[in-house]
C-alpha cells in the first residue's frame, strides 16, 4: 500500500490555498486604504488644531498676523495660512487671500480626496480665539473618501472652534 497524496488531492489543496491567499490580499489592501483614510483624517484635525494653537500663541505679542486659518481646495489640497493685515486687523478679510499668506501646505494621499466640503476657510482670530467659517455658517463638515471605494471619514468644526470626528 502506497502512502502519500494523489495529484488530484495536491491540486485541490494548492487551489484552496491560492484562493485563500488572494482573499487575504484583497482584504489587506482595503485595510491599508482604510488606515490611510484615518491617517489623513488625523492630519486634517492636526492642521486645524495647529492653526488654533498658533492663534492663541500670539496673545500678548507684537507684529503678529490677524489670525491663522486652514484653507481647503478640492480635490486634495489644504493649507495653514496667516491672515495678514492690510493695515488694521479690523479690516482683515478673514479668509485665504493668496500665496503670500501660506504658512504650511499639505496634500492628501493619492487615493483619498475631499468628498464634501461645506467650507473653504476657517480662521482662528486671537486672543479668544474667535472663529470665522467661510462661507458664513455655525458648523461645517469636511468629508474625505477613498477613490472608488464607499468608505469615508468626517470632520466637523463649529463656530466655537470645537473639532470633532
DSSP file (Angstrom, degrees, kcal/mol; ACC not computed):
  #  RESIDUE AA STRUCTURE BP1 BP2  ACC     N-H-->O    O-->H-N    N-H-->O    O-->H-N    TCO  KAPPA ALPHA  PHI   PSI    X-CA   Y-CA   Z-CA
    1    1 A X              0   0    0      0, 0.0     2,-0.3     0, 0.0     0, 0.0   0.000 360.0 360.0 360.0 127.3    0.0    0.0    0.0
    2    2 A X        -     0   0    0      2,-0.0     2,-0.4     1,-0.0     0, 0.0  -0.634 360.0-148.9 -84.4 135.6    1.4    3.4   -1.1
    3    3 A X        +     0   0    0     -2,-0.3     2,-0.3     2,-0.0    -1,-0.0  -0.863  52.4  64.4-102.6 139.5    1.4    6.2    1.4
    4    4 A X  S    S-     0   0    0     -2,-0.4     2,-0.3     2,-0.0    -2,-0.0  -0.875  79.5 -62.0 143.3-174.4    1.1    9.8    0.1
    5    5 A X        -     0   0    0     -2,-0.3     2,-0.1     1,-0.0    -2,-0.0  -0.797  42.0-122.6-108.5 148.6   -1.3   12.1   -1.7
    6    6 A X     >  -     0   0    0     -2,-0.3     4,-2.1     1,-0.1     5,-0.2  -0.398  30.1-108.1 -81.0 166.0   -2.6   11.8   -5.2
    7    7 A X  H  > S+     0   0    0      1,-0.2     4,-2.4     2,-0.2     5,-0.2   0.888 119.9  53.7 -61.2 -39.8   -2.1   14.5   -7.8
    8    8 A X  H  > S+     0   0    0      2,-0.2     4,-2.4     1,-0.2    -1,-0.2   0.922 107.7  49.7 -62.2 -45.9   -5.8   15.5   -7.6
    9    9 A X  H  > S+     0   0    0      1,-0.2     4,-2.3     2,-0.2    -1,-0.2   0.908 111.3  49.4 -61.4 -41.9   -5.6   15.9   -3.8
   10   10 A X  H  X S+     0   0    0     -4,-2.1     4,-2.5     2,-0.2    -1,-0.2   0.905 110.5  50.2 -64.4 -41.7   -2.5   18.1   -4.1
   11   11 A X  H  X S+     0   0    0     -4,-2.4     4,-2.5     2,-0.2    -2,-0.2   0.889 110.2  50.4 -64.4 -39.7   -4.1   20.3   -6.8
   12   12 A X  H  X S+     0   0    0     -4,-2.4     4,-2.4     2,-0.2    -2,-0.2   0.932 111.9  47.2 -63.8 -45.4   -7.2   20.8   -4.6
   13   13 A X  H  X S+     0   0    0     -4,-2.3     4,-2.3     1,-0.2    -2,-0.2   0.925 113.9  47.1 -62.9 -44.8   -5.0   21.8   -1.6
   14   14 A X  H  X S+     0   0    0     -4,-2.5     4,-2.3     1,-0.2    -1,-0.2   0.898 112.1  51.1 -64.3 -40.4   -3.0   24.2   -3.8
   15   15 A X  H  X S+     0   0    0     -4,-2.5     4,-2.2     2,-0.2    -2,-0.2   0.913 110.8  47.5 -63.0 -43.9   -6.1   25.7   -5.3
   16   16 A X  H  X S+     0   0    0     -4,-2.4     4,-2.5     1,-0.2    -2,-0.2   0.913 112.6  49.6 -64.1 -42.6   -7.7   26.3   -1.9
   17   17 A X  H  X S+     0   0    0     -4,-2.3     4,-2.3     1,-0.2    -2,-0.2   0.896 110.4  50.2 -64.0 -39.8   -4.5   27.9   -0.6
   18   18 A X  H  X S+     0   0    0     -4,-2.3     4,-2.2     2,-0.2    -1,-0.2   0.907 111.2  49.3 -64.6 -41.5   -4.3   30.2   -3.7
   19   19 A X  H  X S+     0   0    0     -4,-2.2     4,-2.0     1,-0.2    -2,-0.2   0.927 112.0  47.6 -63.0 -45.6   -7.9   31.2   -3.2
   20   20 A X  H  X S+     0   0    0     -4,-2.5     4,-2.2     1,-0.2    -1,-0.2   0.888 111.2  51.7 -64.0 -38.6   -7.4   32.0    0.5
   21   21 A X  H  X S+     0   0    0     -4,-2.3     4,-2.1     2,-0.2    -1,-0.2   0.907 109.3  49.3 -64.7 -42.3   -4.2   34.0   -0.3
   22   22 A X  H  X S+     0   0    0     -4,-2.2     4,-2.0     2,-0.2    -1,-0.2   0.888 110.3  50.8 -66.3 -37.7   -6.0   36.1   -2.9
   23   23 A X  H  X S+     0   0    0     -4,-2.0     4,-2.3     1,-0.2     5,-0.2   0.920 110.4  49.8 -63.9 -43.4   -8.8   36.9   -0.5
   24   24 A X  H  X S+     0   0    0     -4,-2.2     4,-2.3     1,-0.2    -2,-0.2   0.878 109.0  51.9 -62.4 -38.4   -6.3   37.9    2.2
   25   25 A X  H  X S+     0   0    0     -4,-2.1     4,-2.1     2,-0.2    -1,-0.2   0.907 109.6  49.1 -66.6 -41.2   -4.5   40.2   -0.2
   26   26 A X  H  X S+     0   0    0     -4,-2.0     4,-2.1     1,-0.2    -2,-0.2   0.943 114.6  44.1 -62.8 -48.0   -7.7   41.9   -1.2
   27   27 A X  H  X S+     0   0    0     -4,-2.3     4,-2.4     1,-0.2    -1,-0.2   0.847 110.7  56.3 -66.8 -32.9   -8.7   42.5    2.4
   28   28 A X  H  X S+     0   0    0     -4,-2.3     4,-2.1    -5,-0.2    -1,-0.2   0.903 107.9  47.2 -63.8 -41.6   -5.2   43.6    3.2
   29   29 A X  H  X S+     0   0    0     -4,-2.1     4,-2.4     2,-0.2    -2,-0.2   0.903 112.1  49.9 -66.7 -41.8   -5.3   46.3    0.6
   30   30 A X  H  X S+     0   0    0     -4,-2.1     4,-2.2     1,-0.2    -2,-0.2   0.915 111.4  49.3 -63.2 -41.8   -8.7   47.5    1.7
   31   31 A X  H  X S+     0   0    0     -4,-2.4     4,-2.2     2,-0.2    -1,-0.2   0.888 109.4  52.0 -63.5 -39.5   -7.4   47.6    5.3
   32   32 A X  H  X S+     0   0    0     -4,-2.1     4,-2.1     2,-0.2    -2,-0.2   0.910 110.6  47.6 -63.7 -42.9   -4.3   49.6    4.2
   33   33 A X  H  X S+     0   0    0     -4,-2.4     4,-2.2     2,-0.2    -2,-0.2   0.880 109.7  53.4 -65.7 -37.9   -6.5   52.1    2.4
   34   34 A X  H  X S+     0   0    0     -4,-2.2     4,-2.1     2,-0.2    -2,-0.2   0.900 108.3  50.0 -63.8 -40.4   -8.8   52.4    5.5
   35   35 A X  H  X S+     0   0    0     -4,-2.2     4,-2.2     1,-0.2    -2,-0.2   0.909 109.6  51.4 -63.2 -41.9   -5.7   53.1    7.6
   36   36 A X  H  X S+     0   0    0     -4,-2.1     4,-2.4     2,-0.2    -2,-0.2   0.883 107.6  53.8 -61.6 -38.4   -4.6   55.8    5.1
   37   37 A X  H  X S+     0   0    0     -4,-2.2     4,-2.1     1,-0.2    -2,-0.2   0.936 111.4  43.5 -61.1 -47.6   -8.1   57.4    5.3
   38   38 A X  H  X S+     0   0    0     -4,-2.1     4,-2.0     1,-0.2    -1,-0.2   0.831 111.6  54.9 -69.4 -31.1   -7.9   57.6    9.1
   39   39 A X  H  X S+     0   0    0     -4,-2.2     4,-1.9     2,-0.2    -1,-0.2   0.910 109.8  46.3 -66.4 -41.9   -4.3   58.9    9.0
   40   40 A X  H  X S+     0   0    0     -4,-2.4     4,-2.1     2,-0.2    -2,-0.2   0.869 109.4  54.8 -68.9 -36.2   -5.4   61.7    6.6
   41   41 A X  H  X S+     0   0    0     -4,-2.1     4,-2.2     1,-0.2    -1,-0.2   0.921 108.9  48.5 -60.2 -42.9   -8.4   62.5    8.8
   42   42 A X  H  X S+     0   0    0     -4,-2.0     4,-2.4     1,-0.2    -2,-0.2   0.862 108.2  54.3 -65.7 -36.6   -5.9   62.9   11.7
   43   43 A X  H  X S+     0   0    0     -4,-1.9     4,-2.3     2,-0.2    -1,-0.2   0.897 109.1  47.9 -64.5 -39.6   -3.7   65.1    9.6
   44   44 A X  H  X S+     0   0    0     -4,-2.1     4,-2.4     2,-0.2    -2,-0.2   0.932 112.7  47.9 -66.8 -45.0   -6.6   67.5    8.9
   45   45 A X  H  X S+     0   0    0     -4,-2.2     4,-2.6     1,-0.2    -2,-0.2   0.899 111.4  52.0 -61.0 -40.0   -7.6   67.6   12.5
   46   46 A X  H  X S+     0   0    0     -4,-2.4     4,-2.6     2,-0.2    -2,-0.2   0.901 108.7  49.8 -63.1 -42.2   -4.0   68.3   13.4
   47   47 A X  H  X S+     0   0    0     -4,-2.3     4,-2.3     2,-0.2    -2,-0.2   0.909 112.1  47.9 -64.1 -41.9   -3.8   71.2   10.9
   48   48 A X  H  X S+     0   0    0     -4,-2.4     4,-2.0     2,-0.2    -2,-0.2   0.925 113.9  46.9 -63.4 -44.3   -7.0   72.7   12.4
   49   49 A X  H  X S+     0   0    0     -4,-2.6     4,-2.7     1,-0.2    -2,-0.2   0.882 111.1  52.1 -65.3 -38.2   -5.7   72.3   15.9
   50   50 A X  H  X S+     0   0    0     -4,-2.6     4,-3.1     2,-0.2     5,-0.2   0.920 108.7  49.3 -66.0 -43.1   -2.3   73.8   14.9
   51   51 A X  H  X S+     0   0    0     -4,-2.3     4,-1.9     2,-0.2    -1,-0.2   0.910 112.5  49.1 -61.4 -40.9   -3.9   76.8   13.4
   52   52 A X  H  X S+     0   0    0     -4,-2.0     4,-2.0     2,-0.2    -2,-0.2   0.926 112.7  47.3 -62.8 -45.7   -6.0   77.3   16.5
   53   53 A X  H  X S+     0   0    0     -4,-2.7     4,-2.7     1,-0.2    -2,-0.2   0.919 109.5  53.0 -62.5 -45.0   -2.9   76.9   18.7
   54   54 A X  H  X S+     0   0    0     -4,-3.1     4,-0.6     1,-0.2    -1,-0.2   0.878 108.9  50.9 -59.4 -37.7   -0.9   79.4   16.6
   55   55 A X  H >< S+     0   0    0     -4,-1.9     3,-0.9    -5,-0.2    -1,-0.2   0.928 112.5  44.4 -65.5 -45.7   -3.7   81.9   17.0
   56   56 A X  H >< S+     0   0    0     -4,-2.0     3,-1.6     1,-0.2    -2,-0.2   0.866 106.9  61.5 -66.4 -36.2   -3.8   81.5   20.8
   57   57 A X  H 3< S+     0   0    0     -4,-2.7    -1,-0.2     1,-0.3    -2,-0.2   0.645  92.0  66.9 -67.8 -14.4    0.0   81.6   21.0
   58   58 A X  T X< S+     0   0    0     -3,-0.9     3,-2.3    -4,-0.6    -1,-0.3   0.568  70.7 125.6 -82.3  -7.3    0.1   85.2   19.5
   59   59 A X  T <  S+     0   0    0     -3,-1.6     3,-0.1     1,-0.3    -3,-0.0  -0.281  81.2   7.1 -56.9 128.0   -1.6   86.6   22.6
   60   60 A X  T 3  S+     0   0    0      1,-0.3    -1,-0.3    -2,-0.0     2,-0.3   0.441 103.7 117.6  81.8   0.5    0.5   89.5   24.0
   61   61 A X    <   -     0   0    0     -3,-2.3    -1,-0.3     1,-0.0     3,-0.3  -0.671  57.0-132.4 -99.2 155.6    3.0   89.5   21.1
   62   62 A X  S    S+     0   0    0     -2,-0.3    -1,-0.0     1,-0.2    -3,-0.0  -0.659  79.7  26.7-101.9 162.0    3.6   92.4   18.8
   63   63 A X  S    S+     0   0    0     -2,-0.2     2,-0.3     1,-0.2    -1,-0.2   0.934  85.0 144.2  55.0  55.0    3.8   92.3   15.0
   64   64 A X        -     0   0    0     -3,-0.3    -1,-0.2     1,-0.1    -6,-0.0  -0.804  53.5 -95.4-117.8 160.1    1.6   89.2   14.5
   65   65 A X        -     0   0    0     -2,-0.3    19,-0.2     1,-0.1    -1,-0.1  -0.208  36.0-110.5 -66.9 167.4   -1.0   88.2   11.9
   66   66 A X  S    S-     0   0    0     17,-2.5    60,-0.3     1,-0.2     2,-0.3   0.590  87.7 -37.0 -75.8 -10.1   -4.6   88.9   12.4
   67   67 A X  E     -A   83   0A   0     16,-0.5    16,-3.1    58,-0.2     2,-0.4  -0.927  55.8-109.2 168.8 171.5   -5.3   85.2   12.7
   68   68 A X  E     +AB  82 124A   0     56,-2.0    56,-3.6    -2,-0.3     2,-0.3  -0.959  38.6 168.5-123.3 145.3   -4.3   81.8   11.5
   69   69 A X  E     -AB  81 123A   0     12,-2.6    12,-2.6    -2,-0.4     2,-0.4  -0.880  32.4-118.4-146.3 177.4   -6.6   79.6    9.4
   70   70 A X  E     -AB  80 122A   0     52,-2.3    52,-1.7    -2,-0.3     2,-0.4  -0.994  23.0-160.2-124.7 130.1   -6.9   76.5    7.3
   71   71 A X  E     -AB  79 121A   0      8,-2.8     8,-2.2    -2,-0.4     2,-0.4  -0.915   5.6-155.5-111.8 135.7   -7.9   76.7    3.6
   72   72 A X  E     -A   78   0A   0     48,-2.8     2,-0.4    -2,-0.4     6,-0.2  -0.931  10.8-178.4-116.0 133.9   -9.3   73.7    1.7
   73   73 A X  E  >  -A   77   0A   0      4,-3.1     4,-2.3    -2,-0.4     3,-0.2  -0.990  32.7 -94.9-131.3 124.3   -9.2   73.2   -2.1
   74   74 A X  T  4 S+     0   0    0     -2,-0.4     2,-0.1     1,-0.2    41,-0.0  -0.452  96.0  28.4 -68.4 149.0  -10.7   70.2   -3.8
   75   75 A X  T  4 S-     0   0    0     39,-0.1    39,-3.1    -2,-0.1    -1,-0.2  -0.975 132.6 -34.5 -90.4 -20.3   -9.7   67.6   -4.7
   76   76 A X  T  4 S+     0   0    0     37,-0.2    32,-2.7    -3,-0.2     2,-0.4   0.263  92.8 108.6-152.5  22.8   -6.9   67.1   -2.2
   77   77 A X  E  <  +AC  73 107A   0     -4,-2.3    -4,-3.1    30,-0.2     2,-0.3  -0.865  28.0 162.2-109.8 139.2   -5.1   70.2   -1.0
   78   78 A X  E     -AC  72 106A   0     28,-1.8    28,-2.6    -2,-0.4     2,-0.3  -0.984  10.6-175.9-146.0 153.1   -5.3   72.0    2.3
   79   79 A X  E     -AC  71 105A   0     -8,-2.2    -8,-2.8    -2,-0.3     2,-0.4  -0.996  27.2-124.0-150.0 152.2   -3.0   74.6    3.9
   80   80 A X  E     -AC  70 104A   0     24,-2.9    23,-3.1    -2,-0.3    24,-2.0  -0.822  39.6-177.6 -92.0 134.7   -2.4   76.6    7.0
   81   81 A X  E     -AC  69 102A   0    -12,-2.6   -12,-2.6    -2,-0.4     2,-0.5  -0.917  28.1-124.6-133.9 160.1   -2.3   80.3    6.3
   82   82 A X  E     -A   68   0A   0     19,-2.9     2,-1.3    -2,-0.3   -14,-0.2  -0.899  22.6-135.2-100.0 128.2   -1.7   83.6    8.2
   83   83 A X  E     -A   67   0A   0    -16,-3.1   -17,-2.5    -2,-0.5   -16,-0.5  -0.728  31.5-157.4 -83.0  98.3   -4.4   86.2    7.8
   84   84 A X        -     0   0    0     -2,-1.3     9,-0.3   -19,-0.2     2,-0.2  -0.559  10.3-121.4 -84.6 140.0   -2.2   89.2    7.1
   85   85 A X        -     0   0    0     -2,-0.2     2,-0.2     2,-0.1     4,-0.1  -0.481   6.1-152.6 -78.3 147.9   -3.5   92.7    7.8
   86   86 A X  S    S-     0   0    0      2,-0.4     2,-0.6    -2,-0.2    -1,-0.1  -0.472  84.3 -48.2-107.6  56.7   -3.6   95.3    5.1
   87   87 A X  S    S+     0   0    0     -2,-0.2     2,-0.3     3,-0.0    -2,-0.1  -0.940 128.9  28.9 118.4-107.0   -3.2   97.9    7.8
   88   88 A X  S >  S-     0   0    0     -2,-0.6     3,-1.8     1,-0.1    -2,-0.4  -0.691  71.5-131.2 -93.0 141.6   -5.6   97.4   10.8
   89   89 A X  G >  S+     0   0    0     -2,-0.3     3,-1.4     1,-0.3    -1,-0.1   0.741 104.9  69.7 -64.5 -22.4   -6.8   93.9   11.7
   90   90 A X  G 3  S+     0   0    0      1,-0.3    -1,-0.3     3,-0.0    -3,-0.0   0.720 100.4  49.4 -67.3 -17.0  -10.4   95.1   11.9
   91   91 A X  G <  S+     0   0    0     -3,-1.8    -1,-0.3     2,-0.0    -2,-0.2   0.389  83.3 124.6 -99.0   2.0  -10.1   95.5    8.1
   92   92 A X    <   -     0   0    0     -3,-1.4    -7,-0.1    -4,-0.2    -9,-0.0  -0.298  64.1-133.2 -63.8 147.0   -8.7   91.9    7.5
   93   93 A X        -     0   0    0     -9,-0.3    -1,-0.1     2,-0.2     3,-0.1   0.614  25.3-138.4 -80.0 -12.3  -10.7   89.8    5.1
   94   94 A X  S    S+     0   0    0      1,-0.2     2,-0.3   -10,-0.1    29,-0.2   0.842  70.8  80.2  57.9  38.2  -10.7   86.7    7.5
   95   95 A X  S    S-     0   0    0     27,-0.1     2,-0.3   -26,-0.0    -1,-0.2  -0.967  94.2 -72.1-159.5 168.7  -10.0   84.3    4.6
   96   96 A X        +     0   0    0     -2,-0.3     3,-0.1     1,-0.1   -13,-0.1  -0.507  43.2 178.7 -69.9 129.0   -7.2   82.9    2.5
   97   97 A X        -     0   0    0      1,-0.4     2,-0.2    -2,-0.3    -1,-0.1   0.360  49.4 -61.4-117.9   4.2   -6.1   85.6    0.0
   98   98 A X    >   -     0   0    0      1,-0.1     3,-2.2     2,-0.0    -1,-0.4  -0.778  69.7 -48.1 139.7 177.5   -3.2   84.1   -1.9
   99   99 A X  G >  S+     0   0    0      1,-0.3     3,-1.2    -2,-0.2    -1,-0.1   0.708 116.8  70.5 -58.4 -25.7    0.2   82.5   -1.8
  100  100 A X  G 3  S+     0   0    0      1,-0.2    -1,-0.3    -3,-0.1   -18,-0.0   0.665  98.5  51.2 -67.0 -15.0    1.7   85.3    0.3
  101  101 A X  G <  S+     0   0    0     -3,-2.2   -19,-2.9   -20,-0.1    -1,-0.2   0.477  78.5 124.6 -99.7  -3.7   -0.3   84.1    3.3
  102  102 A X  E <   +C   81   0A   0     -3,-1.2   -21,-0.3    -4,-0.3     3,-0.1  -0.370  25.3 169.2 -65.8 129.2    0.8   80.4    3.2
  103  103 A X  E    S-     0   0A   0    -23,-3.1     2,-0.3     1,-0.4   -22,-0.2   0.763  72.2  -8.5-101.7 -44.0    2.3   79.1    6.4
  104  104 A X  E     -C   80   0A   0    -24,-2.0   -24,-2.9     2,-0.0    -1,-0.4  -0.960  64.9-149.3-157.9 139.6    2.3   75.4    5.6
  105  105 A X  E     -C   79   0A   0     -2,-0.3     2,-0.3   -26,-0.2   -26,-0.2  -0.869  12.5-172.8-118.1 147.3    0.8   73.3    2.7
  106  106 A X  E     -C   78   0A   0    -28,-2.6   -28,-1.8    -2,-0.3     2,-0.4  -0.956  11.5-156.8-136.9 152.5   -0.4   69.7    2.6
  107  107 A X  E     -C   77   0A   0     -2,-0.3   -30,-0.2   -30,-0.2     3,-0.1  -0.992  24.3-123.7-125.8 137.7   -1.7   67.2    0.1
  108  108 A X        -     0   0    0    -32,-2.7   -32,-0.1    -2,-0.4     6,-0.0  -0.352  47.5 -77.2 -69.8 160.0   -3.9   64.2    0.9
  109  109 A X    >   -     0   0    0    -73,-0.2     3,-2.1     1,-0.1    -1,-0.1  -0.221  48.4-108.6 -53.7 149.7   -2.8   60.7    0.0
  110  110 A X  T 3  S+     0   0    0      1,-0.3    -1,-0.1    -3,-0.1    -2,-0.1   0.686 118.0  49.5 -63.2 -20.0   -3.1   60.0   -3.7
  111  111 A X  T 3  S+     0   0    0     35,-0.0    36,-3.1   -78,-0.0     2,-0.4   0.360 102.5  75.5 -98.3   5.8   -6.1   57.6   -3.2
  112  112 A X  E <   +E  146   0B   0     -3,-2.1     2,-0.3    34,-0.2    34,-0.2  -0.951  55.7 172.7-122.7 137.7   -8.0   60.0   -1.0
  113  113 A X  E     -E  145   0B   0     32,-2.3    32,-2.5    -2,-0.4     2,-0.6  -0.906  43.1 -92.8-134.6 162.5  -10.0   63.1   -2.0
  114  114 A X  E     -E  144   0B   0    -39,-3.1    30,-0.3    -2,-0.3     3,-0.2  -0.697  37.5-176.6 -73.5 121.7  -12.3   65.6   -0.4
  115  115 A X  E    S+     0   0B   0     28,-3.1     2,-0.3    -2,-0.6    29,-0.2   0.834  70.1   8.0 -88.1 -38.0  -15.8   64.2   -1.0
  116  116 A X  E     -E  143   0B   0     27,-1.8    27,-2.9    29,-0.0     2,-0.5  -0.963  60.3-177.1-149.9 126.5  -17.7   67.1    0.5
  117  117 A X  E     +E  142   0B   0     -2,-0.3    25,-0.2    25,-0.2   -43,-0.1  -0.982   7.8 179.4-124.0 117.7  -16.5   70.5    1.7
  118  118 A X  S    S+     0   0    0     23,-2.1     2,-0.3    -2,-0.5    24,-0.1   0.297  74.6  42.0 -97.5   9.7  -19.1   72.8    3.3
  119  119 A X        -     0   0    0     22,-0.3    16,-0.3     1,-0.1     3,-0.1  -0.973  52.6-165.2-145.9 159.3  -16.4   75.4    3.9
  120  120 A X  S    S+     0   0    0     14,-3.4   -48,-2.8     1,-0.4     2,-0.3   0.664  80.6  15.8-110.5 -34.9  -13.4   76.9    2.1
  121  121 A X  E     -BD  71 134A   0     13,-1.7    13,-2.9   -50,-0.2    -1,-0.4  -0.979  51.1-168.7-139.3 150.2  -11.7   78.6    5.0
  122  122 A X  E     -BD  70 133A   0    -52,-1.7   -52,-2.3    -2,-0.3     2,-0.4  -0.979  16.2-167.3-135.2 128.6  -11.7   78.6    8.8
  123  123 A X  E     -BD  69 132A   0      9,-2.7     9,-2.4    -2,-0.4     2,-0.6  -0.954  12.9-153.0-122.9 133.8   -9.9   81.3   10.6
  124  124 A X  E     -BD  68 131A   0    -56,-3.6   -56,-2.0    -2,-0.4     2,-0.5  -0.926  16.4-159.8-104.1 118.6   -9.0   81.5   14.3
  125  125 A X  E  >> - D   0 130A   0      5,-3.2     5,-2.4    -2,-0.6     4,-0.7  -0.877  28.0 -91.4-106.6 123.4   -8.7   85.1   15.4
  126  126 A X  T  45S+     0   0    0     -2,-0.5   -70,-0.1   -60,-0.3     4,-0.0  -0.253  90.3  25.1 -69.5 161.6   -6.7   85.8   18.6
  127  127 A X  T  45S+     0   0    0    -72,-0.1    -1,-0.2   -71,-0.1   -68,-0.1  -0.999 131.3  19.7 -93.5  -8.0   -6.9   86.2   21.5
  128  128 A X  T  45S-     0   0    0     -3,-0.4    -2,-0.2   -73,-0.0     2,-0.1   0.894  99.8-119.4 -54.7 -61.9  -10.0   84.0   22.1
  129  129 A X  T  <5 -     0   0    0     -4,-0.7     2,-0.2     1,-0.1    -3,-0.2   0.563  37.3-165.4 -83.7 144.6   -9.7   82.6   19.6
  130  130 A X  E   < -D  125   0A   0     -5,-2.4    -5,-3.2    -2,-0.1     2,-0.4  -0.616  18.3-132.9 -84.5 157.4  -12.9   83.6   17.8
  131  131 A X  E     -D  124   0A   0     28,-0.6     2,-0.5    -2,-0.2    -7,-0.2  -0.926  18.8-170.0-122.1 134.1  -13.7   81.5   14.8
  132  132 A X  E     -D  123   0A   0     -9,-2.4    -9,-2.7    -2,-0.4     2,-0.5  -0.987   7.5-164.2-122.4 122.2  -14.8   82.6   11.3
  133  133 A X  E     -D  122   0A   0     -2,-0.5     2,-0.5     4,-0.3     4,-0.4  -0.910  23.8-119.3-105.9 129.8  -16.0   79.9    8.9
  134  134 A X  E    S+D  121   0A   0    -13,-2.9   -14,-3.4    -2,-0.5   -13,-1.7  -0.960 102.3  38.1-113.5 126.5  -16.2   80.8    5.2
  135  135 A X  S    S-     0   0    0     -2,-0.5     2,-0.0   -16,-0.3   -14,-0.0   0.591 118.8 -99.5 -67.5 158.1  -18.9   80.7    3.8
  136  136 A X        +     0   0    0     -2,-0.2     2,-0.3    -4,-0.0    -2,-0.2  -0.248  68.7 132.5 -58.1 121.0  -20.6   82.0    7.0
  137  137 A X        -     0   0    0     -4,-0.4    -4,-0.3     1,-0.1     3,-0.1  -0.975  59.8-122.7-162.8 162.1  -22.2   79.1    9.0
  138  138 A X  S    S+     0   0    0     -2,-0.3    21,-2.4     1,-0.3     2,-0.3   0.831  96.7  16.5 -80.6 -35.1  -22.4   77.8   12.5
  139  139 A X  E     - F   0 158B   0     19,-0.3     2,-0.3    20,-0.1    -1,-0.3  -1.000  66.7-166.0-142.9 140.9  -21.0   74.3   11.8
  140  140 A X  E     - F   0 157B   0     17,-3.1    17,-2.2    -2,-0.3     2,-0.4  -0.898   6.9-149.2-126.4 156.2  -19.0   72.9    8.8
  141  141 A X  E     - F   0 156B   0     -2,-0.3   -23,-2.1    15,-0.2     2,-0.5  -0.970   4.8-164.3-127.4 142.0  -18.1   69.4    7.7
  142  142 A X  E     -EF 117 155B   0     13,-2.9    13,-2.2    -2,-0.4     2,-0.5  -0.987  14.0-172.6-122.0 117.3  -15.1   68.1    5.8
  143  143 A X  E     -EF 116 154B   0    -27,-2.9   -28,-3.1    -2,-0.5   -27,-1.8  -0.953   1.3-173.1-116.7 125.9  -15.7   64.6    4.4
  144  144 A X  E     -EF 114 153B   0      9,-2.6     9,-2.5    -2,-0.5     2,-0.3  -0.857   6.4-175.6-113.5 152.1  -12.9   62.7    2.8
  145  145 A X  E     -EF 113 152B   0    -32,-2.5   -32,-2.3    -2,-0.3     2,-0.4  -0.966  30.6-106.1-144.8 160.2  -13.2   59.4    1.0
  146  146 A X  E >   -E  112   0B   0      5,-1.9     3,-1.6    -2,-0.3     5,-0.4  -0.727  48.4-106.3 -83.7 132.6  -11.1   56.7   -0.7
  147  147 A X  T 3  S+     0   0    0    -36,-3.1     3,-0.1    -2,-0.4    -1,-0.1  -0.375  99.6   3.6 -61.8 134.5  -11.4   56.9   -4.5
  148  148 A X  T 3  S+     0   0    0      1,-0.1     2,-0.4    -2,-0.1    -1,-0.3   0.535 114.6  92.3  67.4  10.5  -13.5   54.0   -6.0
  149  149 A X  S <  S-     0   0    0     -3,-1.6     2,-2.0     2,-0.2    -3,-0.3  -0.997  78.5-127.7-132.9 139.5  -14.5   52.7   -2.5
  150  150 A X  S    S+     0   0    0     -2,-0.4     2,-0.4    -5,-0.1    -3,-0.1  -0.399  71.0 115.1 -82.9  62.0  -17.5   53.6   -0.5
  151  151 A X        +     0   0    0     -2,-2.0    -5,-1.9    -5,-0.4     2,-0.3  -0.997  36.9 164.9-133.2 128.1  -15.6   54.4    2.6
  152  152 A X  E     -F  145   0B   0     -2,-0.4     2,-0.3    -7,-0.2    -7,-0.2  -0.907  23.9-150.1-140.5 166.5  -15.4   57.9    4.1
  153  153 A X  E     -F  144   0B   0     -9,-2.5    -9,-2.6    -2,-0.3     2,-0.3  -0.992  15.9-149.0-137.9 143.7  -14.4   59.9    7.2
  154  154 A X  E     -F  143   0B   0     11,-0.4     2,-0.4    -2,-0.3   -11,-0.2  -0.865   9.6-168.0-118.8 148.5  -15.9   63.1    8.5
  155  155 A X  E     -F  142   0B   0    -13,-2.2   -13,-2.9    -2,-0.3     2,-0.4  -1.000  12.1-165.6-129.9 130.6  -14.5   66.0   10.5
  156  156 A X  E     -FG 141 164B   0      8,-3.2     8,-2.9    -2,-0.4     2,-0.4  -0.922   7.3-179.2-118.2 144.0  -16.9   68.6   11.9
  157  157 A X  E     -FG 140 163B   0    -17,-2.2   -17,-3.1    -2,-0.4     6,-0.2  -0.998   9.9-156.1-140.8 138.7  -16.0   72.0   13.3
  158  158 A X  E >   -F  139   0B   0      4,-1.6     3,-2.2    -2,-0.4   -19,-0.3  -0.586  37.3 -96.1-111.5 176.1  -18.3   74.6   14.8
  159  159 A X  T 3  S+     0   0    0    -21,-2.4   -28,-0.6     1,-0.3   -20,-0.1   0.529 121.5  61.7 -71.5  -5.1  -18.1   78.4   15.2
  160  160 A X  T 3  S-     0   0    0    -22,-0.2    -1,-0.3     2,-0.1   -21,-0.1   0.464 119.5-108.6 -93.3  -4.7  -16.8   77.9   18.7
  161  161 A X    <   +     0   0    0     -3,-2.2     2,-0.4     1,-0.3    -2,-0.1   0.524  66.6 150.7  91.8   7.1  -13.7   76.1   17.4
  162  162 A X        -     0   0    0      1,-0.0    -4,-1.6     2,-0.0     2,-0.5  -0.616  29.7-158.9 -77.5 126.9  -14.7   72.7   18.6
  163  163 A X  E     +G  157   0B   0     -2,-0.4     2,-0.3    -6,-0.2    -6,-0.2  -0.907  18.7 165.0-108.7 130.4  -13.3   70.0   16.3
  164  164 A X  E      G  156   0B   0     -8,-2.9    -8,-3.2    -2,-0.5    -2,-0.0  -0.947 360.0 360.0-142.1 162.8  -14.9   66.5   16.2
  165  165 A X              0   0    0     -2,-0.3   -11,-0.4   -10,-0.2    -8,-0.1   0.414 360.0 360.0 -92.0 360.0  -14.9   63.4   14.1
